[in-house]
Amino acid sequence: MSDIRDKIVAIILDACSKRPPDLSDPSRSFVDSGLDSLDVTTVLMEAEETFNIKIPDSDLNSIGSILALEAYIQKQKGDGP
């Protein structure tokens, strides 16, 4: 698992501490993993802060899973495809 993915998982677990989601498949959507819309918003805001990036509203619909968020962060940081 990449360092970015490890941090994303930690953010998700922190945001959902009352009811841990199923994160066994990083390609599974956040909702299918057990996050509600407030959890997803919290995760994305924390990711912005943690990785020092800005996620514009126009990109929100394309970031629906751990893998999608990881790829988005890599691209923003210049480390991805």
N, C-alpha and C positions, 0 to 999 in steps of 0.2 A: 504494500500500500504506500502511496506517495505521501510526502510530508503535508502537501496541500489537502489530500483526502483525509489524513489523520486529523487535521485541524477542523475540517468540515464536520467530521463525525463527532468530534468533541463539542463543537458548537451546537449540533443537533441534540446530542444527549443532554447538554446543559439546558437548552430551550424546552425540552420535553421531559424534564426530570420526574414529573409526577406519573407519567405513563410512558416508559421507554418504547420507542418505535422499533420495528423490525428493519434493521439496516444490513441484513445478510446479502442483499443484492443491490449494489450501488446504481444499477441502471433502472431500478424500480422507482416510480414516481414518488415524490414526497408524500402525496395523499395516500397512495397505496401502501406506503411504509408506515402510515399511522399518524402523520402530521396533519393538523388542521390548518386553515388559512392563516390564523394568527401565528402559529408555530413557524410556518413558511416565511411570513413577513419578518419575524424575529430572527430567523436563521440568515436571511438575506441581508438584513441590517447589520448583524454581527459580522457576517462575512465581509461586508464593505469596510467595517472598522478594522477587523483583524488583518485583512490583506491590503488595506489602504487603496481601495478601488471605489469607483462609483458605478452603480448599476442603474442606468436610466430606465424609466418606466417602460420604454419601448422594447427593452430586452427581457423584461420580467417573464413573459410567457414562454420564452425559450429556455428558461432555467427551471426545470421541473424535477430534477433528480440530482443525486450526489455527483454522478458522472458529468452531467451537464454543467453543474456549478463548478466542478473541478476544471473542466475544459474552458469555461468562461474565464475563470481566474487566471489560468495559464495564458490564455490569449491576451488578457488585459496586462499581465505582467511581462509579456513578450517571451514566454517560455513555451508556448503551444503552437499548434499548426496555424 
